[in-house]
């Protein structure tokens, strides 16, 4: 896959961006999940989106991949971050503003947003805060953007998340690879075969790019999950919204996706049989078809 790198800036924060191809198509920005980088998007899915008529780009959120990290002074993990009343380093509004900075760097006045997990949360909040910059939102395997504090526990399978945070692997590259593969196996879709080769490719290319393992940086993940939202409620979202959720998601209950769709006027909910907290190749045709239909 051809990657054309850009750097976006939101104040002092630098954001690593890749144009992935499809020039002249409908602008589509991909937003990856908690802690991990833009290199985790499956190449085959990106290629299918380009074939469907999209111009596709992806970026690393703050505290992930090649974007600005906020140091190691903070302690904690994603679980404790979720339950905090005050952010450790920045707000959810800052993260939404990062998305707009990326659009500016790409020269896109408006774009379709496709976010996975934490990225789905960011996509929802970007559309709430900057509706004039967003054509449509597709939120996959995410919690509702206006859920705060302990209320999020009705949607997150906390024991599973806690087990993820307790995984331990040796220091060094081999340990980084093992940690990435362990995460991808843990969130895999029970209804489909696990593609070990593709998973290893995505883990290793993040490391080959000289980036730290986002899977292992629990402090950065804690800073991301603690980024509190003070903006509008989901019922105020007026951007056309598609909600996708795996029927067998081990981390985020499908009730989260149903709540998003029920809260946003006119939103459409699609539950994907056999699907976990990932994007197996077997569902790519459905995902692309639904996003294309949503975009028009």
N, C-alpha and C positions, 0 to 999 in steps of 0.2 A: 504494500500500500504506500502511495506517495503521501508524505506529510510535509506541508509547508508551514514552518513555525512562525508564530507571531508572539509578541509580548504585549499584554494589556496592562494598564495601570489604573488603579483606584487609590488615589492619594499615594501613600508610601508602599502600597501593596502591589507587587508585580505578579502577574498571572500568566502561566505558560499555556499557549493556545496552539492548536494544530488545525490547519485547513486540510481536510481529508479528501477533498475532490468533489466533482459534480458541479463545476462552475457553470453558472447560468440557471441552475435549478432553484427551487424554492429553499430559502435559507432554513436550515435545521441545526440547532445547537444541542449537542449531547452533554449531559451533566451526570458525572459518575457519582458513585456512592461514598460512604463514610471512609475517609482516610486514604483510599486508593487513587491511583492516577488515571489519566486519560488512556494509558496503554492497556487498560483492562477491558476496553470495548472490543468485542469480537470482530475481526476483520470481515468475516462473511456477512455479518449483520450490517456493517457499514456499507459494504459493497451493494447489498440488496437495497438499502435506502437510497444510494446514489442511482441505482438502476430504476428506482421508482420515481425519479425526477427531483431528488433533493440535492442541494449543495450542502455538504455536511462538514461541521467543525466540532471539535471537542476542546475542553480545557481542564486544567487542574484547579480546583477550588483552593482558597487560602488554606494553609496548613496541610497541603497534599502535593505530592509529586514535585514538579519543578517550580511551583509557585512559592510565594513568601511563607516561611514558617515563623511561628511566634515564640521560639525558644523552648527550653526545657525547664523553666522555673516552676511551671504548674505541676501539680500531682493529680492523680486520679485516673479514671478509666471511663469508657463510654457510659457505663451504668451510673456512676456517680455524677457524671456530667449531665445526664438526662434529668436528674432529680434536683439539680441546683436551681436556686431562685435567681442567682446573679451570674452573668456570663464570666468565664475565666479570662477572656481576652478581647472579644468582639461580639457584636450582636448579629442576629439573623438578618436585620436590615443591611448590615455591611455585606453579608454574603449575597444578598439579592442585588445590591449595587455592583458587586463584582461581575455578575452576569451581564449587566448593562455595559460595563467597561469592556467586556469581551466583544459584545456586539459593536461597540464603537471601533475597537481595534480592527475588526473584520470589515468595517464599512457597511454594516447591516443596520438599516433604520429599524426594521422589525424582523422577527424570526419566529419560527416554530420551536418550542422547547420540548425535549424528551429527557426526563430525568429518572434515574433508577435509585430507589431507596432514599438515602439522604439527598441525592440529586433530585428526586421527585419532590421532596420537601422544598428545596431551593427553587425549583421551577414554579411551584404553586405560589411561593412568596414573591418571586420576581413578578409574576403576573398580577398579583394583588398590589404591589408597590409601584410597578411601572407598566400598567396595562397598555399604554400607547406604544410600547416596544415589542409586544408579544402578539403574534397571530393566533396561535393555539398552544395548549399545554397538554402533554401526555405524561402522566405520573404513573410510574411502575413500582409496585412493592414498597409504597411509602406510607407514612402515617399522615393524618390530617395536619395541615400547617398551623392550625390555631389551637392545638392541644398543648397544654403547658404542665410542667411539673409531674406530680404523681399520676395525673390523669392519663399520661401516655402509657402507663402500665396496663391499661385495659386492651391495648393493641400490640404491645411488644411482648414476646415470649421471653420473659426476664431470665429464667433458668438457662435457656439456650444462649442468650447473649452473655451471661455470666461465664458459661463454659468456654465461649470463644475468647474471653479476656484472660482466662487462666491457661490457655495453651502456651507451652514453653518449647523453644527450639534452640539449638546451639547458636552461638554467635557466628558471624561470617556469612558468605554468600550461600553456602549450602543450607544453612539454617534459615536464611531469608526465603530461599526457594521452597523449603519444606513448609514454612509458615504460610506462604501464599497458597500452596497446593492444599494444605489442610483446611484453610478457610474456604476455598472453592469447593472442596469435597463436602464440607459441612453444610453449605447452603445450596447444594445441588438439587436438581429436580428429581424426585423419586420415580417419576413416571418415564424417565428417559435415561439412556446410557450416559455415563460421565465421560466427557471427552478429555482424557488425560493429556493428550498431545497439545490440544488447543489451550488448555489451562496452563500447561508449563510454558508455552510460547508467551502467553500474556504476562505471566509472572516474571519470566526471565528478561523480556524486553524492557520492562520497567527498570530492572537492575542494570541491564546493558546500557541504558541511557544515562547511567551514573546517578540515578535517583535512589534515595533511601527507601526501604521497604515500608510502605504505608500501612500494611497489615500489622506490622510490629510496633508502630508508633502509637501506643495507647494514650499518651499525653496529648498528642495532636487530636486524636479522636475525641478525647474528653473536651478539648476546647471547642470542637465543632458541635458536639451534642449539647454543650452548655450555652450555645448562642441563642439567647432568648428572643422571642418575637413579640413586638409591641404593636404590630400593624393590624390591618383590618381582619375581620373574621372571614371564613371561607364563603359564607353566604353572600359576601360582597364581591366575589369573583365573577366577572362578566366576560372573561375570555373563554372561547369554546374549549371545553376540557374533556379529555379522554382519560379514564382510569383503568389501568391494567393491573391485575393481581393474580399471583399463583394460588391455585386451589390448595396446594400443599406447602405453602411458604412456612419454613420452620422458624423464622425470626419475627415476621410481622403478620399478624392474623388478618385473614381476608376481610374481617369486619372493618379494618382500617380503610381499605379501598372502598367498601360499600358506604362508609360514613362520608368519605370525600365526595363521592358521586351524589349522595343524598343531600349534601350541603350546598353544592354548587349548582345554581340554576341551569338546567339543560344539559348537565354532564352525562356522559355515557360510561357505563361500567361493563367491563369484559373480564370474566374470571377464566383463567387458563388452566384446564384440567392437567393434572400430573406435574404441574410446575411449582418449583420451589422459589428460592430467593435469588434466582439467576436467570440467564437468557440462553437456554439450550437451543441448538440449531434447529431442532424440530419445530419450535414455535416462531422462528424468524418470519416465515411467510405470513403468519397471522398478525404478528406485531407490525410488519411493514404495511400489510393491507389495511389494518385499522388506522395507523398513523396517516397513511395516504388518504383514506376516506375522510378522516377528520380535517386534514388540511385542504381538501377539495381539489 
